[in-house]
Amino acid sequence: MDFDLTEDQATIRDAVRELAGKFDEQYWVEKDAAHEFPTEFYDAFAKGGWLGITTPEEYGGHGLGITEASILLQEVAASGAGMNGASSMHLSIFGMHPVIVHGSEELKQRTLPRIVNGDLHVCFGVTEPGAGLDTTKITTFARRDGDKYIVNGRKVWISKAMESEKILLLTRTTKFEDVQKKTDGLTLFLTDLDRSKVEIRPIKKMGRNAVTSNELFIDGLEIPVEDRVGEEGKGFKYILDGLNPERMLVASEALGIGRAALRRATQYATDREVFGRPIGMNQGIQFPLADSLAHLDAAELVLRKATWLYDNGRPCAREANMAKYLCADAGFQAADRALQTHGGMGYSEEYHVARYFREARLTRIAPLSQEMVLNYLGEHVLGLPRSY
């Protein structure tokens, strides 16, 4: 059992840390406050080739594993970029996995190199207001009409739609009531986000405001058959391929935010003096921060096991779900304690921990809630009766 990073992985960590460190916390404060996409940051990582870390080499990427991707996104978040930084590139780094595995060669050649070089922004359109996590109940419908599909429907919580040229869109091509198996009849497309057929409305939200979250109203969007990913009706199976890696990547981002918050809290507890002594001397301050360090370290071990299993072709659903659950809780707890350590100043934007608190909270509900993770572990690991 080897807990060391490989030489290549250590190089990735150090290089990403150095590049992300060129964008200080004030940069992220300003981007978040202005609701402005971090173009300079995104472009720097695209120029460095980081967006293609998991994309096969034949499409311009590096062909590395989810372990390397998780190291990258953890360092991005830990730099102070938080979820704003990670979310700007999250989908580019691994979101195209269904296309890589199931898309036609023509579709891959047409899109993947542009995603790798940063020229092409893509958003992921799955969630709907009436379906939530019950993906089989989506109602956005693609009707076949000769060599194209006509799509109508609605999507919600679509990150980066405002900035994106294309959308990886999951629709129904057979209505729910007409399929024998509820996961049948779902079809995946990678297609143009035609603004004349899709109305995009940004959602006002609690945090991570440099990267938009949006509602999409789709009215008569025409999609050429060649934009379909794989076979008609197999879309649910295709998106399942990316669920465990997505949970690992969000876990890495939560871990990074927790590290950033703990770093801020430790520095403040060392520098801040009250009653003639640094507040970090007080066990009421010191113990919660030390406890958060222990939980972050323990959660990272589960994450590293999960990514190792995935990269080695081993079953990893148990570990991927646990990593998401533990890292999200540890990251949020660290952010909460960092804010508490700052006292009243923690409520001020000047000290950054309020932003970490808001962004860390997101990881406990996205891409699925902590409760849904427990549902999975209860049913599929412990063998208990299905609870929902």
C-alpha positions as CSV (number, residue, x, y, z in Angstrom):
1,M,0.0,0.0,0.0
2,D,1.6,3.2,-1.2
3,F,0.3,6.6,0.0
4,D,2.8,8.7,-2.0
5,L,1.8,10.6,-5.1
6,T,3.7,9.5,-8.2
7,E,6.3,11.9,-9.5
8,D,3.9,13.0,-12.3
9,Q,1.1,13.6,-9.8
10,A,3.3,15.6,-7.5
11,T,4.4,17.7,-10.5
12,I,0.7,18.3,-11.4
13,R,-0.1,19.4,-7.8
14,D,2.8,21.8,-7.7
15,A,2.2,23.3,-11.1
16,V,-1.5,23.8,-10.5
17,R,-0.8,25.3,-7.1
18,E,1.6,27.8,-8.7
19,L,-0.7,28.7,-11.5
20,A,-3.8,29.1,-9.4
21,G,-1.8,31.1,-6.9
22,K,-1.4,33.8,-9.4
23,F,-5.1,34.7,-8.9
24,D,-5.4,35.9,-5.4
25,E,-8.4,35.9,-3.1
26,Q,-9.3,39.5,-4.0
27,Y,-9.6,38.5,-7.7
28,W,-12.3,36.0,-6.6
29,V,-14.0,38.5,-4.4
30,E,-14.4,40.9,-7.3
31,K,-15.5,38.2,-9.8
32,D,-18.1,36.9,-7.4
33,A,-19.4,40.3,-6.5
34,A,-19.7,41.3,-10.1
35,H,-21.2,38.0,-11.2
36,E,-18.5,37.9,-13.8
37,F,-17.0,34.7,-15.3
38,P,-13.3,34.3,-14.4
39,T,-12.1,34.5,-18.0
40,E,-8.5,35.3,-17.2
41,F,-8.3,32.3,-14.9
42,Y,-10.0,29.9,-17.3
43,D,-7.8,31.1,-20.2
44,A,-4.6,30.6,-18.1
45,F,-5.6,27.0,-17.3
46,A,-6.6,26.3,-20.9
47,K,-3.3,27.7,-22.2
48,G,-1.5,25.4,-19.7
49,G,-3.3,22.4,-21.2
50,W,-5.1,21.5,-17.9
51,L,-8.6,21.3,-19.4
52,G,-7.6,18.2,-21.3
53,I,-6.1,16.3,-18.4
54,T,-8.5,13.3,-18.8
55,T,-9.2,13.7,-22.5
56,P,-7.5,11.1,-24.7
57,E,-4.3,12.2,-26.4
58,E,-5.7,11.7,-29.9
59,Y,-8.1,14.7,-29.2
60,G,-5.4,16.9,-27.8
61,G,-5.6,15.9,-24.1
62,H,-3.2,14.1,-21.7
63,G,-5.2,10.9,-21.2
64,L,-4.7,10.8,-17.5
65,G,-7.0,9.5,-14.8
66,I,-9.6,10.8,-12.4
67,T,-6.9,10.8,-9.7
68,E,-5.0,13.5,-11.5
69,A,-8.2,15.4,-12.2
70,S,-9.1,15.3,-8.6
71,I,-5.6,16.6,-7.6
72,L,-6.0,19.5,-10.1
73,L,-9.5,20.5,-8.8
74,Q,-8.5,20.2,-5.2
75,E,-5.6,22.5,-5.7
76,V,-7.7,25.0,-7.6
77,A,-10.3,25.1,-4.8
78,A,-7.6,25.2,-2.1
79,S,-5.9,28.2,-3.8
80,G,-8.8,30.4,-2.7
81,A,-10.7,30.0,-6.1
82,G,-13.2,27.7,-4.4
83,M,-16.2,26.6,-6.3
84,N,-16.0,29.6,-8.7
85,G,-12.7,28.5,-10.0
86,A,-13.4,24.7,-10.0
87,S,-16.8,25.1,-11.6
88,S,-15.4,27.2,-14.5
89,M,-13.5,24.2,-15.7
90,H,-15.2,21.2,-14.0
91,L,-17.3,20.1,-17.0
92,S,-14.5,20.5,-19.5
93,I,-12.2,18.3,-17.4
94,F,-14.5,15.3,-17.1
95,G,-18.0,16.1,-18.2
96,M,-17.4,15.0,-21.7
97,H,-16.7,11.4,-20.6
98,P,-20.0,10.1,-22.1
99,V,-19.0,11.6,-25.4
100,I,-15.5,10.2,-25.3
101,V,-16.9,6.7,-24.6
102,H,-20.1,6.6,-26.6
103,G,-19.9,9.4,-29.1
104,S,-19.2,9.0,-32.8
105,E,-15.7,9.6,-34.1
106,E,-17.0,12.6,-36.1
107,L,-18.6,14.2,-33.0
108,K,-15.5,13.7,-30.9
109,Q,-13.2,15.2,-33.6
110,R,-15.5,18.1,-34.0
111,T,-15.8,19.0,-30.3
112,L,-13.1,17.6,-28.0
113,P,-10.1,19.4,-29.3
114,R,-11.9,22.7,-29.0
115,I,-12.9,21.9,-25.4
116,V,-9.3,21.0,-24.6
117,N,-7.9,24.2,-25.9
118,G,-10.6,26.3,-24.0
119,D,-12.3,27.6,-27.2
120,L,-15.5,25.7,-26.6
121,H,-17.6,26.1,-23.4
122,V,-20.2,23.4,-22.8
123,C,-22.9,23.1,-20.1
124,F,-24.7,19.9,-18.9
125,G,-28.5,19.9,-19.3
126,V,-30.1,17.1,-17.2
127,T,-32.0,18.5,-14.1
128,E,-35.6,19.6,-14.5
129,P,-37.9,21.4,-12.0
130,G,-40.4,18.6,-12.0
131,A,-38.0,15.7,-11.8
132,G,-35.1,16.8,-9.5
133,L,-32.9,13.7,-8.8
134,D,-35.4,11.4,-10.3
135,T,-33.8,11.7,-13.8
136,T,-36.2,9.1,-15.4
137,K,-39.0,11.5,-14.9
138,I,-37.7,14.3,-17.1
139,T,-40.1,15.5,-19.7
140,T,-38.0,17.5,-22.1
141,F,-38.8,15.7,-25.3
142,A,-36.9,15.2,-28.6
143,R,-39.2,14.3,-31.5
144,R,-37.4,12.7,-34.6
145,D,-38.2,14.6,-37.8
146,G,-36.1,13.1,-40.7
147,D,-32.5,13.9,-40.1
148,K,-33.0,16.0,-37.1
149,Y,-34.8,16.1,-33.7
150,I,-37.1,18.9,-32.5
151,V,-36.8,19.5,-28.8
152,N,-39.1,21.2,-26.3
153,G,-38.8,21.4,-22.6
154,R,-37.3,23.0,-19.6
155,K,-34.1,22.6,-17.6
156,V,-32.9,24.1,-14.3
157,W,-29.6,24.6,-12.4
158,I,-27.6,24.5,-15.6
159,S,-24.2,25.8,-14.8
160,K,-22.3,27.9,-17.3
161,A,-25.2,28.1,-19.8
162,M,-24.7,31.8,-20.2
163,E,-21.1,31.3,-21.3
164,S,-21.6,28.1,-23.3
165,E,-21.8,27.5,-27.0
166,K,-23.0,23.9,-26.7
167,I,-25.0,21.8,-24.3
168,L,-24.8,18.1,-23.4
169,L,-28.5,17.6,-23.3
170,L,-30.5,14.7,-21.9
171,T,-34.0,14.3,-23.3
172,R,-36.8,11.8,-23.6
173,T,-37.3,10.3,-27.1
174,T,-39.9,7.9,-25.7
175,K,-42.4,9.1,-23.1
176,F,-42.1,7.7,-19.6
177,E,-45.5,6.0,-19.8
178,D,-44.5,4.2,-23.0
179,V,-41.4,2.5,-21.8
180,Q,-41.1,-1.0,-20.2
181,K,-38.1,0.0,-18.1
182,K,-38.1,3.5,-16.7
183,T,-34.5,4.2,-17.6
184,D,-35.2,3.4,-21.3
185,G,-36.2,6.1,-23.9
186,L,-33.7,8.7,-22.7
187,T,-31.4,10.2,-25.4
188,L,-28.2,12.3,-25.0
189,F,-27.1,15.0,-27.4
190,L,-24.1,17.3,-27.7
191,T,-25.5,20.2,-29.6
192,D,-25.5,24.0,-30.2
193,L,-27.2,26.1,-27.6
194,D,-29.2,28.1,-30.1
195,R,-30.3,31.3,-28.3
196,S,-33.1,31.8,-30.8
197,K,-34.7,28.6,-29.5
198,V,-33.5,28.5,-25.9
199,E,-34.2,31.2,-23.4
200,I,-31.6,31.3,-20.6
201,R,-32.5,32.9,-17.3
202,P,-29.8,33.2,-14.6
203,I,-30.9,32.1,-11.1
204,K,-30.2,34.5,-8.2
205,K,-28.3,32.4,-5.7
206,M,-26.5,32.3,-2.4
207,G,-23.0,31.9,-3.7
208,R,-20.6,30.9,-6.5
209,N,-21.8,33.9,-8.4
210,A,-18.9,34.1,-10.9
211,V,-20.3,31.0,-12.6
212,T,-23.9,31.3,-13.5
213,S,-26.7,28.7,-12.7
214,N,-29.6,29.0,-15.1
215,E,-33.1,28.0,-16.1
216,L,-33.5,27.0,-19.7
217,F,-36.7,27.2,-21.7
218,I,-36.4,25.2,-24.9
219,D,-38.9,25.8,-27.7
220,G,-38.4,24.1,-31.0
221,L,-34.6,23.5,-30.8
222,E,-33.5,21.6,-33.8
223,I,-30.7,19.1,-33.3
224,P,-29.1,17.3,-36.2
225,V,-28.9,13.5,-35.9
226,E,-25.1,13.7,-36.0
227,D,-25.2,15.5,-32.6
228,R,-26.7,12.5,-30.9
229,V,-24.3,10.7,-28.5
230,G,-24.5,7.0,-29.2
231,E,-27.8,5.2,-29.8
232,E,-31.3,6.7,-29.3
233,G,-32.9,5.7,-26.0
234,K,-29.6,4.7,-24.3
235,G,-28.8,8.1,-22.8
236,F,-29.4,7.1,-19.2
237,K,-26.8,4.4,-19.4
238,Y,-24.3,6.8,-20.9
239,I,-24.6,9.4,-18.2
240,L,-24.2,6.7,-15.5
241,D,-20.6,6.3,-16.6
242,G,-19.8,9.7,-15.3
243,L,-21.7,9.7,-12.0
244,N,-19.0,8.2,-9.7
245,P,-16.2,10.4,-11.1
246,E,-18.4,13.5,-10.7
247,R,-18.9,12.6,-7.1
248,M,-15.1,12.2,-6.6
249,L,-14.4,15.6,-8.3
250,V,-17.0,17.4,-6.2
251,A,-15.4,15.7,-3.2
252,S,-12.0,17.0,-4.2
253,E,-13.4,20.6,-4.5
254,A,-15.1,20.4,-1.1
255,L,-11.8,19.2,0.3
256,G,-9.9,22.1,-1.3
257,I,-12.4,24.7,0.1
258,G,-12.0,23.2,3.5
259,R,-8.2,23.4,3.3
260,A,-8.5,27.1,2.2
261,A,-10.8,27.9,5.0
262,L,-8.6,26.1,7.6
263,R,-5.6,28.0,6.3
264,R,-7.3,31.3,6.8
265,A,-8.6,30.4,10.2
266,T,-5.2,29.2,11.4
267,Q,-3.5,32.4,10.3
268,Y,-6.2,34.6,11.9
269,A,-6.0,32.6,15.2
270,T,-2.3,33.1,15.2
271,D,-2.4,36.8,14.5
272,R,-5.4,38.0,16.4
273,E,-4.8,39.0,20.0
274,V,-7.5,39.4,22.6
275,F,-6.9,39.8,26.4
276,G,-3.1,40.0,25.7
277,R,-2.8,36.6,23.9
278,P,-3.3,35.1,20.5
279,I,-6.8,33.6,20.3
280,G,-5.3,30.4,18.9
281,M,-3.9,29.6,22.4
282,N,-7.4,29.1,23.6
283,Q,-8.5,25.4,23.3
284,G,-12.0,26.6,22.4
285,I,-10.5,28.0,19.2
286,Q,-7.6,25.4,18.7
287,F,-9.5,22.2,19.2
288,P,-12.2,22.7,16.6
289,L,-9.6,23.6,14.0
290,A,-7.5,20.6,14.9
291,D,-10.6,18.4,14.7
292,S,-11.3,19.8,11.2
293,L,-7.8,19.0,10.1
294,A,-8.3,15.4,11.2
295,H,-11.6,15.1,9.4
296,L,-10.2,16.6,6.2
297,D,-7.2,14.3,6.2
298,A,-9.4,11.2,6.8
299,A,-11.9,12.2,4.1
300,E,-9.0,12.7,1.7
301,L,-7.9,9.1,2.3
302,V,-11.3,7.8,1.2
303,L,-11.2,10.0,-1.8
304,R,-7.8,8.7,-2.8
305,K,-9.0,5.1,-2.5
306,A,-12.0,5.9,-4.7
307,T,-10.0,7.5,-7.5
308,W,-7.4,4.7,-7.4
309,L,-10.2,2.1,-7.7
310,Y,-11.8,3.9,-10.6
311,D,-8.5,4.4,-12.5
312,N,-7.7,0.7,-12.0
313,G,-11.0,-0.4,-13.4
314,R,-12.3,-1.6,-10.1
315,P,-15.8,-1.2,-8.6
316,C,-15.9,2.1,-6.8
317,A,-19.5,3.2,-6.2
318,R,-19.3,2.7,-2.4
319,E,-16.0,4.7,-2.1
320,A,-17.1,7.4,-4.5
321,N,-20.3,8.1,-2.6
322,M,-18.5,7.9,0.8
323,A,-15.8,10.3,-0.5
324,K,-18.5,12.8,-1.6
325,Y,-20.3,12.5,1.7
326,L,-17.2,12.8,4.0
327,C,-15.4,15.5,2.0
328,A,-18.5,17.7,1.7
329,D,-19.2,17.4,5.5
330,A,-15.5,18.0,6.4
331,G,-15.2,20.9,4.0
332,F,-18.3,22.6,5.2
333,Q,-17.4,22.0,8.9
334,A,-14.0,23.5,8.3
335,A,-15.5,26.6,6.6
336,D,-18.1,27.0,9.4
337,R,-15.4,26.8,12.0
338,A,-13.2,29.2,10.1
339,L,-16.0,31.7,10.1
340,Q,-16.6,31.2,13.8
341,T,-12.9,31.6,14.5
342,H,-13.1,35.1,12.9
343,G,-16.0,36.0,15.2
344,G,-17.9,39.1,13.9
345,M,-15.2,39.7,11.2
346,G,-16.1,36.3,9.7
347,Y,-19.4,37.8,8.6
348,S,-17.4,40.4,6.6
349,E,-16.4,39.8,3.0
350,E,-13.0,41.3,3.8
351,Y,-11.7,38.0,5.4
352,H,-13.0,35.7,2.6
353,V,-14.3,32.9,5.0
354,A,-17.9,33.9,4.4
355,R,-17.4,33.1,0.7
356,Y,-15.9,29.8,1.6
357,F,-18.8,29.1,3.9
358,R,-21.3,29.7,1.1
359,E,-19.5,27.7,-1.5
360,A,-18.8,24.8,0.9
361,R,-22.5,24.6,1.6
362,L,-23.1,23.9,-2.1
363,T,-21.1,20.6,-2.0
364,R,-23.6,19.1,0.5
365,I,-26.5,19.4,-2.0
366,A,-24.7,19.0,-5.4
367,P,-24.5,17.0,-7.5
368,L,-26.7,15.0,-5.1
369,S,-27.6,15.6,-1.5
370,Q,-26.0,13.9,1.5
371,E,-29.2,12.2,2.2
372,M,-29.2,10.5,-1.2
373,V,-25.7,9.3,-0.6
374,L,-27.0,7.7,2.6
375,N,-29.9,6.1,0.7
376,Y,-27.3,4.5,-1.7
377,L,-25.1,3.2,1.1
378,G,-28.1,1.9,3.1
379,E,-29.6,0.1,0.2
380,H,-26.7,-1.0,-1.9
381,V,-23.9,-1.5,0.7
382,L,-25.8,-2.5,3.9
383,G,-28.5,-4.3,2.0
384,L,-31.4,-2.5,3.7
385,P,-34.8,-2.1,2.0
386,R,-35.1,0.8,-0.4
387,S,-36.1,3.9,1.5
388,Y,-37.4,6.2,-1.2
